[in-house]
């Protein structure tokens, strides 16, 4: 199996940190404003942040 066939790895701790950051931010904004519609958006942003953090910490293709 060559290096090109490998799928990018996701490091669990940085990924979880990104999701947690987005979720907590979304939850705080939801509680402060009473607008639930923003919560799923921040969870989605947290998912993307988790991927970015994971890749920045050495996961994914080099």
C-alpha positions in Angstrom: 0.0 0.0 0.0 1.5 3.3 -1.0 1.3 6.6 0.9 -1.2 7.9 -1.7 -3.7 5.2 -0.8 -3.8 6.1 2.9 -6.7 8.1 4.1 -5.9 11.2 6.2 -5.9 10.5 9.9 -7.9 12.6 12.3 -6.3 13.1 15.7 -9.1 12.7 18.3 -8.0 15.2 20.9 -7.6 18.3 18.6 -10.8 17.2 16.8 -12.8 17.0 20.0 -11.3 20.3 21.2 -12.6 22.1 18.0 -16.1 20.6 18.3 -16.2 21.4 22.0 -15.1 25.0 21.4 -17.8 25.5 18.7 -20.5 23.8 20.8 -19.8 25.8 23.9 -19.7 29.0 22.0 -23.0 28.2 20.3 -24.5 27.2 23.6 -23.5 30.4 25.3 -24.8 32.5 22.4 -28.1 30.5 22.5 -28.5 31.1 26.2 -27.6 34.8 25.9 -29.8 35.6 23.0 -32.5 33.0 23.1 -31.9 32.2 19.5 -31.6 28.4 19.0 -31.0 28.7 15.3 -27.4 29.7 15.8 -26.5 26.6 17.9 -26.3 24.1 15.0 -24.3 26.6 13.0 -21.7 26.8 15.7 -21.6 23.0 16.1 -20.9 22.9 12.3 -18.2 25.5 12.7 -16.8 23.4 15.6 -16.6 20.4 13.3 -14.6 22.4 10.8 -12.4 23.8 13.6 -11.8 20.2 14.8 -10.6 19.2 11.4 -8.3 22.3 11.2 -6.9 21.6 14.7 -6.4 18.0 13.9 -4.5 18.7 10.7 -2.4 21.5 12.3 -1.3 19.1 15.1 0.1 16.6 12.6 -2.9 14.6 11.4 -3.8 14.3 7.8 -1.6 14.4 4.7 1.8 16.0 5.0 
